[in-house]
Amino acid sequence: MFQKFGQKFQQFMIGRNGPDDLSRFALFAAFLFMLASVFVSDAAASQVLIVIAFAGIAYCYFRVFSRKTGNRYKENRIYVGVRTKVTAPLRHGYARFKEWKAYHKTHRIYTCKQCGQSLRVPKGKGTVRVSCPKCKNSFTTKS
């Protein structure tokens, strides 16, 4: 019985857009609006949030079952471009933070008091004598 249903559904979906990034985002946003409506104490605001949530669900299903795949592809491509512009700096910043965190587990950074040059010293070596490669000033510090 379920195999027949699956085959019928596959035949029904032939030539249709199916789920894409924008429809998934609309469904996720609808879920968030529905969840927010539970925590809002004002009845009118809660109803507005529920209406917005159902509009997001309707838009998601509209996109999934649409036969105008070219139009839906263009809309999805625009959405992915905007999402990339928003999330790329965040991903880059997070990657740099992870790099910084891993780097600072193994090294300490000191500044030369004469010229301001940054000096890298490995951690856990005890008291070391550091000499600046730029101005040749040397000082003793703990690593």
N, C-alpha and C positions, 0 to 999 in steps of 0.2 A: 504494500500500500504506500509506504513512504518512498520507495524507489520510483513509483509512478508519479508521485507528487514532485519529486526532485527533477525527473525528466520533463514534466510539464512546466515547471518553473524555469528550467534551463531554456526550453523552447520559447517561453514567454519573454525571457530576458535577451534573446537574440535581437541585435540591432538597437539595444537600449544602452544608455550611458553606464549604468552601474555605479557603485560607490567610488568616489574619488576623494581627494584631500579636502576640497571645499565642502562636500556633503558630510564628511566626518566631522569637520569643524563646526558646521551648523548643528549637527546632532549633539556634540559636546557642549556647545554654547547653550542649546536648549536645555540640556540636563542641568547646567549650572544655574540657569534662570529658574528652573523648577525647584531646585534645591534652595535657592535664595528665597523663593516665595514661601517656603516653610518657616524660615527664620524671621520674616518680616512681620511685625505685629499689626501694622495697619492693613485692614481688610481690602481697601481699594488698591493699595500698592501691591498687595499679594495677588490680586486678580489681574492686574496689569502684567506682572511678571509671568503669570501662568499663560496669559494670552500671547506674550512674546515667545514663551517656550513652545507653545503649540505652533506658532508661526514658523519657528525654526525647524520643528519636526516636519511640518508640511513642506517647507523649502527643501529639506533633505530628501524627502520622498519624491518631490518634483524632479530634483536633479537625478536621482537614481533611476527613475522610470522614464526619463525623457528620451525621445527618439532623435532629437536634434543634437547629436554627439559633437558635431563641429562647434556649435555655439557653447556647449558645456565645456568642451576642451579649452576654448579660448578663455572662458571665465576662470576655469581652474588654473590655467597658466598665469593669469594675472594675479590670482590669489597666492599662488606659490611664490611668485616674484616679490610680492609685498611681504609675505611671511619671511622670506629669505633676507630681505633688507632689514627687517626688524630683529630677527634672531641671530644673524651673522655676527654683529658686534658682541652680543651676549655670549655666544659660543667662543668667540675669540678671547674675550675677557676671562671666561672661565678656564680656557686652556692655558692662558698666561698665568693665572693664579695657581693652577695645579703645578705648572713648571716652577714658579717661584717658590711654592711650598716645598716641593721635592728638593730644590736647590738649597734652600735654607736649612734643611735637615742635616746637610753634610758640610756646609761652609758658613763662615761668618764674614760679614762685610765691614771693613773699617775704612775710615777716611783719613787721608794724610793731613796733618795739621798745618803743613806749610803750603801745599799746592791744591788741596781738595780732591786729589785723585782717589778713586775708590779702589780698595785693595781687598783681595779675596784670600782668606786664610781657612784651611781645613779645620773642622771642629775636632776636639778630642786629642789634640797634640800637646796639651799643657801650655806652659809659658814659651812663647816663640818670639824671635827677633824678626821683625818685618821691616823690609827696606823698600821704599817707594821707587819704582822704576823711572818715574818722571823727574823727580828732583833729588833722588839719592838720599833723602832723609830716612833715618832708621829709628825704630822705637820698639820697645818690648811690650807685649800684651798677652793676655790669656786667650787661647783659642777654644 
